[in-house]
Amino acid sequence: MNKSIDKLLLNPIRLKIISTLISVSECDFNYLKKITESTQGNLSIQLKKLK
């Protein structure tokens, strides 16, 4: 696997985001915030890194 992808997915919040998006048909920001148990600011940063 690409090292930059490995580094991206080592973060537990980003890994949980990806796992959630794979397992549901749709979700919104608040759902991801609840699932990841993160703050609004932190979730926003993690989503930008995955973009």
mmCIF file as Biopython writes it, N, C-alpha, C and O atoms, coordinates in Angstrom:
data_model
#
loop_
_atom_site.group_PDB
_atom_site.id
_atom_site.type_symbol
_atom_site.label_atom_id
_atom_site.label_alt_id
_atom_site.label_comp_id
_atom_site.label_asym_id
_atom_site.label_entity_id
_atom_site.label_seq_id
_atom_site.pdbx_PDB_ins_code
_atom_site.Cartn_x
_atom_site.Cartn_y
_atom_site.Cartn_z
_atom_site.occupancy
_atom_site.B_iso_or_equiv
_atom_site.auth_seq_id
_atom_site.auth_asym_id
_atom_site.pdbx_PDB_model_num
ATOM 1   N N  . MET A ? 1  ? 0.844   -1.178 0.000  1.0 0.0 1  A 1 
ATOM 2   C CA . MET A ? 1  ? 0.000   0.000  0.000  1.0 0.0 1  A 1 
ATOM 3   C C  . MET A ? 1  ? 0.887   1.239  0.000  1.0 0.0 1  A 1 
ATOM 4   O O  . MET A ? 1  ? 1.998   1.219  0.529  1.0 0.0 1  A 1 
ATOM 5   N N  . ASN A ? 2  ? 0.404   2.275  -0.576 1.0 0.0 2  A 1 
ATOM 6   C CA . ASN A ? 2  ? 1.117   3.539  -0.654 1.0 0.0 2  A 1 
ATOM 7   C C  . ASN A ? 2  ? 1.369   4.096  0.751  1.0 0.0 2  A 1 
ATOM 8   O O  . ASN A ? 2  ? 0.464   4.101  1.585  1.0 0.0 2  A 1 
ATOM 9   N N  . LYS A ? 3  ? 2.592   4.564  1.013  1.0 0.0 3  A 1 
ATOM 10  C CA . LYS A ? 3  ? 2.935   5.066  2.351  1.0 0.0 3  A 1 
ATOM 11  C C  . LYS A ? 3  ? 2.089   6.258  2.766  1.0 0.0 3  A 1 
ATOM 12  O O  . LYS A ? 3  ? 1.760   6.396  3.944  1.0 0.0 3  A 1 
ATOM 13  N N  . SER A ? 4  ? 1.731   7.122  1.824  1.0 0.0 4  A 1 
ATOM 14  C CA . SER A ? 4  ? 0.904   8.281  2.187  1.0 0.0 4  A 1 
ATOM 15  C C  . SER A ? 4  ? -0.504  7.841  2.588  1.0 0.0 4  A 1 
ATOM 16  O O  . SER A ? 4  ? -1.118  8.453  3.462  1.0 0.0 4  A 1 
ATOM 17  N N  . ILE A ? 5  ? -1.013  6.792  1.961  1.0 0.0 5  A 1 
ATOM 18  C CA . ILE A ? 5  ? -2.324  6.254  2.340  1.0 0.0 5  A 1 
ATOM 19  C C  . ILE A ? 5  ? -2.228  5.592  3.705  1.0 0.0 5  A 1 
ATOM 20  O O  . ILE A ? 5  ? -3.114  5.760  4.543  1.0 0.0 5  A 1 
ATOM 21  N N  . ASP A ? 6  ? -1.151  4.836  3.933  1.0 0.0 6  A 1 
ATOM 22  C CA . ASP A ? 6  ? -0.942  4.221  5.243  1.0 0.0 6  A 1 
ATOM 23  C C  . ASP A ? 6  ? -0.957  5.279  6.337  1.0 0.0 6  A 1 
ATOM 24  O O  . ASP A ? 6  ? -1.619  5.116  7.361  1.0 0.0 6  A 1 
ATOM 25  N N  . LYS A ? 7  ? -0.224  6.362  6.114  1.0 0.0 7  A 1 
ATOM 26  C CA . LYS A ? 7  ? -0.134  7.435  7.103  1.0 0.0 7  A 1 
ATOM 27  C C  . LYS A ? 7  ? -1.501  8.072  7.342  1.0 0.0 7  A 1 
ATOM 28  O O  . LYS A ? 7  ? -1.846  8.396  8.478  1.0 0.0 7  A 1 
ATOM 29  N N  . LEU A ? 8  ? -2.270  8.249  6.284  1.0 0.0 8  A 1 
ATOM 30  C CA . LEU A ? 8  ? -3.609  8.827  6.417  1.0 0.0 8  A 1 
ATOM 31  C C  . LEU A ? 8  ? -4.508  7.963  7.293  1.0 0.0 8  A 1 
ATOM 32  O O  . LEU A ? 8  ? -5.254  8.475  8.127  1.0 0.0 8  A 1 
ATOM 33  N N  . LEU A ? 9  ? -4.431  6.649  7.098  1.0 0.0 9  A 1 
ATOM 34  C CA . LEU A ? 9  ? -5.347  5.744  7.789  1.0 0.0 9  A 1 
ATOM 35  C C  . LEU A ? 9  ? -4.858  5.321  9.165  1.0 0.0 9  A 1 
ATOM 36  O O  . LEU A ? 9  ? -5.586  4.633  9.882  1.0 0.0 9  A 1 
ATOM 37  N N  . LEU A ? 10 ? -3.658  5.707  9.555  1.0 0.0 10 A 1 
ATOM 38  C CA . LEU A ? 10 ? -3.181  5.388  10.898 1.0 0.0 10 A 1 
ATOM 39  C C  . LEU A ? 10 ? -3.918  6.187  11.964 1.0 0.0 10 A 1 
ATOM 40  O O  . LEU A ? 10 ? -3.966  5.774  13.123 1.0 0.0 10 A 1 
ATOM 41  N N  . ASN A ? 11 ? -4.481  7.304  11.594 1.0 0.0 11 A 1 
ATOM 42  C CA . ASN A ? 11 ? -5.244  8.105  12.540 1.0 0.0 11 A 1 
ATOM 43  C C  . ASN A ? 11 ? -6.566  7.399  12.838 1.0 0.0 11 A 1 
ATOM 44  O O  . ASN A ? 11 ? -7.313  7.094  11.909 1.0 0.0 11 A 1 
ATOM 45  N N  . PRO A ? 12 ? -6.875  7.130  14.113 1.0 0.0 12 A 1 
ATOM 46  C CA . PRO A ? 12 ? -8.095  6.380  14.439 1.0 0.0 12 A 1 
ATOM 47  C C  . PRO A ? 12 ? -9.393  7.061  14.002 1.0 0.0 12 A 1 
ATOM 48  O O  . PRO A ? 12 ? -10.348 6.381  13.627 1.0 0.0 12 A 1 
ATOM 49  N N  . ILE A ? 13 ? -9.437  8.381  14.045 1.0 0.0 13 A 1 
ATOM 50  C CA . ILE A ? 13 ? -10.658 9.080  13.619 1.0 0.0 13 A 1 
ATOM 51  C C  . ILE A ? 13 ? -10.854 8.929  12.118 1.0 0.0 13 A 1 
ATOM 52  O O  . ILE A ? 13 ? -11.965 8.656  11.665 1.0 0.0 13 A 1 
ATOM 53  N N  . ARG A ? 14 ? -9.786  9.104  11.339 1.0 0.0 14 A 1 
ATOM 54  C CA . ARG A ? 14 ? -9.910  8.958  9.880  1.0 0.0 14 A 1 
ATOM 55  C C  . ARG A ? 14 ? -10.262 7.524  9.507  1.0 0.0 14 A 1 
ATOM 56  O O  . ARG A ? 14 ? -11.042 7.300  8.582  1.0 0.0 14 A 1 
ATOM 57  N N  . LEU A ? 15 ? -9.703  6.564  10.208 1.0 0.0 15 A 1 
ATOM 58  C CA . LEU A ? 15 ? -10.028 5.164  9.939  1.0 0.0 15 A 1 
ATOM 59  C C  . LEU A ? 15 ? -11.497 4.889  10.245 1.0 0.0 15 A 1 
ATOM 60  O O  . LEU A ? 15 ? -12.168 4.177  9.497  1.0 0.0 15 A 1 
ATOM 61  N N  . LYS A ? 16 ? -11.995 5.451  11.337 1.0 0.0 16 A 1 
ATOM 62  C CA . LYS A ? 16 ? -13.403 5.269  11.689 1.0 0.0 16 A 1 
ATOM 63  C C  . LYS A ? 16 ? -14.317 5.950  10.666 1.0 0.0 16 A 1 
ATOM 64  O O  . LYS A ? 16 ? -15.384 5.427  10.345 1.0 0.0 16 A 1 
ATOM 65  N N  . ILE A ? 17 ? -13.906 7.104  10.158 1.0 0.0 17 A 1 
ATOM 66  C CA . ILE A ? 17 ? -14.679 7.801  9.121  1.0 0.0 17 A 1 
ATOM 67  C C  . ILE A ? 17 ? -14.796 6.913  7.883  1.0 0.0 17 A 1 
ATOM 68  O O  . ILE A ? 17 ? -15.893 6.708  7.363  1.0 0.0 17 A 1 
ATOM 69  N N  . ILE A ? 18 ? -13.672 6.391  7.418  1.0 0.0 18 A 1 
ATOM 70  C CA . ILE A ? 18 ? -13.669 5.534  6.228  1.0 0.0 18 A 1 
ATOM 71  C C  . ILE A ? 18 ? -14.510 4.287  6.462  1.0 0.0 18 A 1 
ATOM 72  O O  . ILE A ? 18 ? -15.301 3.904  5.600  1.0 0.0 18 A 1 
ATOM 73  N N  . SER A ? 19 ? -14.348 3.653  7.616  1.0 0.0 19 A 1 
ATOM 74  C CA . SER A ? 19 ? -15.123 2.449  7.934  1.0 0.0 19 A 1 
ATOM 75  C C  . SER A ? 19 ? -16.616 2.740  7.939  1.0 0.0 19 A 1 
ATOM 76  O O  . SER A ? 19 ? -17.414 1.942  7.447  1.0 0.0 19 A 1 
ATOM 77  N N  . THR A ? 20 ? -16.984 3.872  8.491  1.0 0.0 20 A 1 
ATOM 78  C CA . THR A ? 20 ? -18.398 4.252  8.547  1.0 0.0 20 A 1 
ATOM 79  C C  . THR A ? 20 ? -18.946 4.512  7.149  1.0 0.0 20 A 1 
ATOM 80  O O  . THR A ? 20 ? -20.027 4.036  6.804  1.0 0.0 20 A 1 
ATOM 81  N N  . LEU A ? 21 ? -18.206 5.262  6.351  1.0 0.0 21 A 1 
ATOM 82  C CA . LEU A ? 21 ? -18.678 5.587  5.002  1.0 0.0 21 A 1 
ATOM 83  C C  . LEU A ? 21 ? -18.829 4.342  4.134  1.0 0.0 21 A 1 
ATOM 84  O O  . LEU A ? 21 ? -19.694 4.295  3.259  1.0 0.0 21 A 1 
ATOM 85  N N  . ILE A ? 22 ? -18.001 3.345  4.369  1.0 0.0 22 A 1 
ATOM 86  C CA . ILE A ? 22 ? -18.102 2.092  3.616  1.0 0.0 22 A 1 
ATOM 87  C C  . ILE A ? 22 ? -19.346 1.308  4.030  1.0 0.0 22 A 1 
ATOM 88  O O  . ILE A ? 22 ? -19.952 0.620  3.208  1.0 0.0 22 A 1 
ATOM 89  N N  . SER A ? 23 ? -19.723 1.412  5.301  1.0 0.0 23 A 1 
ATOM 90  C CA . SER A ? 23 ? -20.774 0.543  5.822  1.0 0.0 23 A 1 
ATOM 91  C C  . SER A ? 23 ? -22.192 1.120  5.776  1.0 0.0 23 A 1 
ATOM 92  O O  . SER A ? 23 ? -23.151 0.392  6.033  1.0 0.0 23 A 1 
ATOM 93  N N  . VAL A ? 24 ? -22.348 2.397  5.457  1.0 0.0 24 A 1 
ATOM 94  C CA . VAL A ? 24 ? -23.690 2.989  5.406  1.0 0.0 24 A 1 
ATOM 95  C C  . VAL A ? 24 ? -23.971 3.535  4.007  1.0 0.0 24 A 1 
ATOM 96  O O  . VAL A ? 24 ? -23.053 3.833  3.243  1.0 0.0 24 A 1 
ATOM 97  N N  . SER A ? 25 ? -25.251 3.657  3.692  1.0 0.0 25 A 1 
ATOM 98  C CA . SER A ? 25 ? -25.592 4.180  2.367  1.0 0.0 25 A 1 
ATOM 99  C C  . SER A ? 25 ? -25.480 5.701  2.313  1.0 0.0 25 A 1 
ATOM 100 O O  . SER A ? 25 ? -25.177 6.266  1.262  1.0 0.0 25 A 1 
ATOM 101 N N  . GLU A ? 26 ? -25.725 6.363  3.442  1.0 0.0 26 A 1 
ATOM 102 C CA . GLU A ? 26 ? -25.526 7.811  3.507  1.0 0.0 26 A 1 
ATOM 103 C C  . GLU A ? 26 ? -25.387 8.231  4.966  1.0 0.0 26 A 1 
ATOM 104 O O  . GLU A ? 26 ? -25.882 7.561  5.872  1.0 0.0 26 A 1 
ATOM 105 N N  . CYS A ? 27 ? -24.711 9.342  5.169  1.0 0.0 27 A 1 
ATOM 106 C CA . CYS A ? 27 ? -24.587 9.913  6.510  1.0 0.0 27 A 1 
ATOM 107 C C  . CYS A ? 27 ? -24.252 11.388 6.381  1.0 0.0 27 A 1 
ATOM 108 O O  . CYS A ? 27 ? -23.863 11.861 5.314  1.0 0.0 27 A 1 
ATOM 109 N N  . ASP A ? 28 ? -24.408 12.099 7.476  1.0 0.0 28 A 1 
ATOM 110 C CA . ASP A ? 28 ? -24.082 13.521 7.463  1.0 0.0 28 A 1 
ATOM 111 C C  . ASP A ? 28 ? -22.992 13.812 8.492  1.0 0.0 28 A 1 
ATOM 112 O O  . ASP A ? 28 ? -22.518 12.920 9.196  1.0 0.0 28 A 1 
ATOM 113 N N  . PHE A ? 29 ? -22.613 15.072 8.556  1.0 0.0 29 A 1 
ATOM 114 C CA . PHE A ? 29 ? -21.526 15.501 9.431  1.0 0.0 29 A 1 
ATOM 115 C C  . PHE A ? 29 ? -21.820 15.152 10.888 1.0 0.0 29 A 1 
ATOM 116 O O  . PHE A ? 29 ? -20.943 14.660 11.598 1.0 0.0 29 A 1 
ATOM 117 N N  . ASN A ? 30 ? -23.048 15.405 11.337 1.0 0.0 30 A 1 
ATOM 118 C CA . ASN A ? 30 ? -23.399 15.143 12.733 1.0 0.0 30 A 1 
ATOM 119 C C  . ASN A ? 30 ? -23.339 13.658 13.069 1.0 0.0 30 A 1 
ATOM 120 O O  . ASN A ? 30 ? -22.952 13.285 14.176 1.0 0.0 30 A 1 
ATOM 121 N N  . TYR A ? 31 ? -23.717 12.819 12.123 1.0 0.0 31 A 1 
ATOM 122 C CA . TYR A ? 31 ? -23.625 11.373 12.338 1.0 0.0 31 A 1 
ATOM 123 C C  . TYR A ? 31 ? -22.158 10.967 12.498 1.0 0.0 31 A 1 
ATOM 124 O O  . TYR A ? 31 ? -21.823 10.206 13.406 1.0 0.0 31 A 1 
ATOM 125 N N  . LEU A ? 32 ? -21.287 11.465 11.628 1.0 0.0 32 A 1 
ATOM 126 C CA . LEU A ? 32 ? -19.860 11.156 11.738 1.0 0.0 32 A 1 
ATOM 127 C C  . LEU A ? 32 ? -19.286 11.696 13.045 1.0 0.0 32 A 1 
ATOM 128 O O  . LEU A ? 32 ? -18.438 11.055 13.666 1.0 0.0 32 A 1 
ATOM 129 N N  . LYS A ? 33 ? -19.739 12.855 13.454 1.0 0.0 33 A 1 
ATOM 130 C CA . LYS A ? 33 ? -19.276 13.450 14.714 1.0 0.0 33 A 1 
ATOM 131 C C  . LYS A ? 33 ? -19.633 12.539 15.889 1.0 0.0 33 A 1 
ATOM 132 O O  . LYS A ? 33 ? -18.821 12.324 16.788 1.0 0.0 33 A 1 
ATOM 133 N N  . LYS A ? 34 ? -20.851 12.011 15.869 1.0 0.0 34 A 1 
ATOM 134 C CA . LYS A ? 34 ? -21.297 11.114 16.937 1.0 0.0 34 A 1 
ATOM 135 C C  . LYS A ? 34 ? -20.515 9.800  16.905 1.0 0.0 34 A 1 
ATOM 136 O O  . LYS A ? 34 ? -20.049 9.331  17.944 1.0 0.0 34 A 1 
ATOM 137 N N  . ILE A ? 35 ? -20.371 9.213  15.732 1.0 0.0 35 A 1 
ATOM 138 C CA . ILE A ? 35 ? -19.684 7.926  15.596 1.0 0.0 35 A 1 
ATOM 139 C C  . ILE A ? 35 ? -18.218 8.030  16.000 1.0 0.0 35 A 1 
ATOM 140 O O  . ILE A ? 35 ? -17.692 7.139  16.667 1.0 0.0 35 A 1 
ATOM 141 N N  . THR A ? 36 ? -17.565 9.103  15.604 1.0 0.0 36 A 1 
ATOM 142 C CA . THR A ? 36 ? -16.133 9.251  15.889 1.0 0.0 36 A 1 
ATOM 143 C C  . THR A ? 36 ? -15.867 9.841  17.271 1.0 0.0 36 A 1 
ATOM 144 O O  . THR A ? 36 ? -14.731 9.842  17.745 1.0 0.0 36 A 1 
ATOM 145 N N  . GLU A ? 37 ? -16.921 10.342 17.915 1.0 0.0 37 A 1 
ATOM 146 C CA . GLU A ? 37 ? -16.793 10.970 19.236 1.0 0.0 37 A 1 
ATOM 147 C C  . GLU A ? 37 ? -15.756 12.094 19.219 1.0 0.0 37 A 1 
ATOM 148 O O  . GLU A ? 37 ? -14.978 12.254 20.159 1.0 0.0 37 A 1 
ATOM 149 N N  . SER A ? 38 ? -15.763 12.859 18.147 1.0 0.0 38 A 1 
ATOM 150 C CA . SER A ? 38 ? -14.803 13.958 18.033 1.0 0.0 38 A 1 
ATOM 151 C C  . SER A ? 38 ? -15.531 15.299 18.049 1.0 0.0 38 A 1 
ATOM 152 O O  . SER A ? 38 ? -16.751 15.372 17.907 1.0 0.0 38 A 1 
ATOM 153 N N  . THR A ? 39 ? -14.754 16.340 18.223 1.0 0.0 39 A 1 
ATOM 154 C CA . THR A ? 39 ? -15.331 17.681 18.194 1.0 0.0 39 A 1 
ATOM 155 C C  . THR A ? 39 ? -15.601 18.089 16.751 1.0 0.0 39 A 1 
ATOM 156 O O  . THR A ? 39 ? -15.088 17.477 15.813 1.0 0.0 39 A 1 
ATOM 157 N N  . GLN A ? 40 ? -16.394 19.108 16.590 1.0 0.0 40 A 1 
ATOM 158 C CA . GLN A ? 40 ? -16.711 19.610 15.252 1.0 0.0 40 A 1 
ATOM 159 C C  . GLN A ? 40 ? -15.439 20.050 14.531 1.0 0.0 40 A 1 
ATOM 160 O O  . GLN A ? 40 ? -15.249 19.745 13.353 1.0 0.0 40 A 1 
ATOM 161 N N  . GLY A ? 41 ? -14.577 20.762 15.237 1.0 0.0 41 A 1 
ATOM 162 C CA . GLY A ? 41 ? -13.338 21.249 14.629 1.0 0.0 41 A 1 
ATOM 163 C C  . GLY A ? 41 ? -12.407 20.131 14.218 1.0 0.0 41 A 1 
ATOM 164 O O  . GLY A ? 41 ? -11.849 20.151 13.121 1.0 0.0 41 A 1 
ATOM 165 N N  . ASN A ? 42 ? -12.237 19.151 15.095 1.0 0.0 42 A 1 
ATOM 166 C CA . ASN A ? 42 ? -11.340 18.041 14.782 1.0 0.0 42 A 1 
ATOM 167 C C  . ASN A ? 42 ? -11.881 17.210 13.623 1.0 0.0 42 A 1 
ATOM 168 O O  . ASN A ? 42 ? -11.126 16.820 12.733 1.0 0.0 42 A 1 
ATOM 169 N N  . LEU A ? 43 ? -13.177 16.939 13.629 1.0 0.0 43 A 1 
ATOM 170 C CA . LEU A ? 43 ? -13.762 16.167 12.536 1.0 0.0 43 A 1 
ATOM 171 C C  . LEU A ? 43 ? -13.594 16.899 11.213 1.0 0.0 43 A 1 
ATOM 172 O O  . LEU A ? 43 ? -13.284 16.281 10.194 1.0 0.0 43 A 1 
ATOM 173 N N  . SER A ? 44 ? -13.792 18.191 11.222 1.0 0.0 44 A 1 
ATOM 174 C CA . SER A ? 44 ? -13.625 18.990 10.014 1.0 0.0 44 A 1 
ATOM 175 C C  . SER A ? 44 ? -12.199 18.877 9.472  1.0 0.0 44 A 1 
ATOM 176 O O  . SER A ? 44 ? -11.997 18.712 8.269  1.0 0.0 44 A 1 
ATOM 177 N N  . ILE A ? 45 ? -11.226 18.965 10.358 1.0 0.0 45 A 1 
ATOM 178 C CA . ILE A ? 45 ? -9.818  18.841 9.951  1.0 0.0 45 A 1 
ATOM 179 C C  . ILE A ? 45 ? -9.544  17.459 9.371  1.0 0.0 45 A 1 
ATOM 180 O O  . ILE A ? 45 ? -8.879  17.339 8.341  1.0 0.0 45 A 1 
ATOM 181 N N  . GLN A ? 46 ? -10.049 16.419 10.021 1.0 0.0 46 A 1 
ATOM 182 C CA . GLN A ? 46 ? -9.799  15.054 9.556  1.0 0.0 46 A 1 
ATOM 183 C C  . GLN A ? 46 ? -10.459 14.806 8.197  1.0 0.0 46 A 1 
ATOM 184 O O  . GLN A ? 46 ? -9.888  14.127 7.343  1.0 0.0 46 A 1 
ATOM 185 N N  . LEU A ? 47 ? -11.653 15.350 7.998  1.0 0.0 47 A 1 
ATOM 186 C CA . LEU A ? 47 ? -12.319 15.206 6.700  1.0 0.0 47 A 1 
ATOM 187 C C  . LEU A ? 47 ? -11.547 15.927 5.596  1.0 0.0 47 A 1 
ATOM 188 O O  . LEU A ? 47 ? -11.449 15.425 4.476  1.0 0.0 47 A 1 
ATOM 189 N N  . LYS A ? 48 ? -11.005 17.092 5.905  1.0 0.0 48 A 1 
ATOM 190 C CA . LYS A ? 48 ? -10.204 17.823 4.913  1.0 0.0 48 A 1 
ATOM 191 C C  . LYS A ? 48 ? -8.960  17.034 4.531  1.0 0.0 48 A 1 
ATOM 192 O O  . LYS A ? 48 ? -8.556  17.044 3.369  1.0 0.0 48 A 1 
ATOM 193 N N  . LYS A ? 49 ? -8.352  16.353 5.490  1.0 0.0 49 A 1 
ATOM 194 C CA . LYS A ? 49 ? -7.164  15.551 5.196  1.0 0.0 49 A 1 
ATOM 195 C C  . LYS A ? 49 ? -7.504  14.367 4.296  1.0 0.0 49 A 1 
ATOM 196 O O  . LYS A ? 49 ? -6.678  13.938 3.490  1.0 0.0 49 A 1 
ATOM 197 N N  . LEU A ? 50 ? -8.718  13.840 4.434  1.0 0.0 50 A 1 
ATOM 198 C CA . LEU A ? 50 ? -9.138  12.716 3.593  1.0 0.0 50 A 1 
ATOM 199 C C  . LEU A ? 50 ? -9.556  13.161 2.195  1.0 0.0 50 A 1 
ATOM 200 O O  . LEU A ? 50 ? -9.611  12.349 1.271  1.0 0.0 50 A 1 
ATOM 201 N N  . LYS A ? 51 ? -9.846  14.428 2.044  1.0 0.0 51 A 1 
ATOM 202 C CA . LYS A ? 51 ? -10.297 14.962 0.761  1.0 0.0 51 A 1 
ATOM 203 C C  . LYS A ? 51 ? -9.184  14.853 -0.226 1.0 0.0 51 A 1 
ATOM 204 O O  . LYS A ? 51 ? -9.343  15.246 -1.381 1.0 0.0 51 A 1 
#
